Amino acid sequence: MPRTSKEETRRVQCNVLSYLADRAEKSRTVPNVSYREISDALGYSQARVRHACRRLVASECVRRNVCYAEDGGQRANAYAVTPKGWSLIKDEHMEAHVAKRGA
């Protein structure tokens, strides 16, 4: 089974980050979102989404807030895009815009 390339890993992380940012802008709050919901929306496996979220948290682009129900059971985590994450989104958007204009 081939390993995922660094470019593919980065692309998945950027897509997950963009998805979380879109959700935050639409709800105007920190969205509670499950790995399943992200994987269904983006078409990636839950394992790939989980790995991307962990990398985004480790790189401080996203802050994860663990959420619990009143009975103590765990709910979907809340992910907040940090200023570093917003900056990365802006940079990626600009790079994509420049690449389209150059083509």
N, C-alpha and C positions, 0 to 999 in steps of 0.2 A: 504494500500500500504506500503510495508516494506521500511524502510530507508536503505540507502546504508551503508555498513560497512566501517570502517576506512581503512581496508586493500584494499577494492575495490576502495575507493577514492584515496588512495595512488598509486595504480596500474594505474588508469586512468591518474593521474597527471604525473607519470613517463613515460607513453606511449606518452602523449601529449608533454612532454618535449623532449623526444627522437625524436619525429617527427619533432619538430621545429629545433632541433640541426641538424638532417639529411638534412633538407631543407636549413639551413644556410651553411652547408658544401658543398652542391651541387652547390648552387648559389654563394657562397663566398660573399654574402651580407646579410643584414637583410631582411628576406623574408616577403613580404606582403601576409598574408594568412587569409582567412575567416574561421569563425567557421564552415560553411558548408563544406568547403574543408577538414578541419581536421576531421570532423565527418564522411564524406564519406570515407576518407582514413583509419580511425581507426575503423569504425563501431559503434561509440557511437552517442547518440542523441546530437543535437546542444546545448541543455540545459546543458548536462553533460560536454561537451567540454568548454562551456562558464564558468561554475563553476570551472573547473580545471584551466583554464587560469587565472581567478581571483585569485585563491589560489596561483598559481605560481608567479603572480605579487606581491601579498601580502607577500609572503615568500622571495621575492627578488631573485628568481631563473631565472626570466624572466623580461625584461623591455619592456613595451608596448609603441609604438609610434603610436599615432593616425594620420591617413593619410587622406587628403582631396583632392578631385579633383579640377581642376581649377574653376569649376562652384560653388564650395562651398559644394558640396555633399560629404558625407563621403565614403571613400573607405575601403578596408580591412585593418585592423591594421597590423603594422609591429611589429614582436616580436623578440627581441634580447635575446639570452641566455647569462646570466651573468656568471662571473667566478664561482660564487656559484652554478649556474645551471650546468655548465660543470663539476664541482667537484662532484656533486650529480650523474650525468650520469656515471662518471668514477667509483664511489663507487658502484652504482647499477650494472654496468657491471661486476665488480669484484665479487660481491656477487652472481650474477647469474652463473658466471664461476665456482666459488668454489662450489656452490650447485650442478652443473652438475657433477663435478668431484667426489663429495662425494656420489652421487647416484649410 
